[in-house]
Amino acid sequence: MKIIHQYYVYILASKIRGTLYIGMTNDLQRRVYEHKMGIKKGFTLKYGVNKLMYFETFQNVNEAIDREKKLKKWNRSWKIELIEKENIKWKDLASDWYDNILND
């Protein structure tokens, strides 16, 4: 039996057209939770970047890493265009993932 791996390249924002962050992970729900809870110190905690605006799924880790690197080199307007192509209203795609945890 072959194990299928999933990798994600994602874009977070602080608000609509706010500060952006691009990352890569093998567990999107866990990683977004870490951003929302401020578990790891760094850029996203400092600038309040914790809303999931966009993500892509990969089965090959090297493809995910390459995509992350390419997106990080894009200019800001291209990143915004990519988000708005799929998420015109800038809805936090993870807004209801943690209702039981974050609302207690």
DAFEN-V251982 format. One line per field, one symbol per residue. ss: DSSP state (2 for helix, 1 for strand, 0 for the rest). psi: psi as a letter, one per 30 degrees, with the letter a starting at -180 (. if undefined). burial: + if it has 9 or more other ideal C-beta (glycine too) atoms within 8 Angstrom, else -. A space follows every 50 residues. Layout:
ss: ???
psi: ???
burial: ???
This chain:
ss: 00000011111110000001111110022222222220000022222000 11111111002222222222222002222222222200000000000022 2200
psi: kkkklkkkklklleakgaklkklklgjeeeeeeeeefhekkaeeeeghjg kjfklkklfkeeeeeeeeeeefflleeeeeeeefefieghkjfgfgfgef efg.
burial: ------++++++++-----++++++--+--++++++-------++-+-++ ++++++-+--+-+++-++--+--+----++-+++--+--+--++---+-- ----
